[in-house]
Amino acid sequence: MPRSALVTGGASGIGAAIAARLEEEGFDVDVLDLATGFDVRDAGAWERIPAVDVACLNAGVISNESNVAVMTDEEYRRILAVNIDGVVFGVRALARRMQPGSAIVATASLAGLTDLPRDPIYALTKHAVVGFVRSVAPQLETRRIRINAVAPGFVDTPMIGEAKERFDEAGFPLLRPEDVARAVLSAARSKQTGRVWVVQPGREPVQFRFPNVPGPRDREGARVGPPPG
């Protein structure tokens, strides 16, 4: 019997490449996309999605207006709803019904690990995805469900728009959607959870090493242990 999978934003770009790669690997893939009548922003729609073995939460959009001083409320809410709600609603619903051994992979971005001045709200949403994946992983692990994220650099899809010409003129290499799809499959198969893999042209996906946060000290200047759980 084929294993089951779903891919949000799977009708084009990275999502279509993920869906194709999963099908090549023998998965029965359900493509969830506005083009197929599914809106990741609709919490109720997620309640109608059955359990799968692998869930790839990939749907994402960039801002139509990068200047936060003039960005409308509607535009701000649109990008947050797709990029953040689309992941949180999906994880929340799937966590209730996915079976032990299942895996979730969220598509983040290098913009979730560094700054992106040309689209700060997009960067905000991808930082949120990274933080959510790392923080929710222990909860899901109690259900034996793994969750990881991939953080690709610039990918040659219609999302980069007119910037592609500038990349080409500068000789800057772009990822192919298939490169990201391979990384997603590797993350889905990993026995680890709460990890983020960076995907860049010309190199294998690498697990991002998050720096340690400086810990507190007591009034005498001595280090203290971790906070109570």
Beta strands, then each sheet from edge to edge (+ up, - down):
strand 1: 3-8
strand 2: 27-32
strand 3: 54-57
strand 4: 103-107
strand 5: 146-152
strand 6: 196-199
strand 7: 206-207
sheet 1: 2+ 1+ 3+ 4+ 5+ 6+ 7-
end
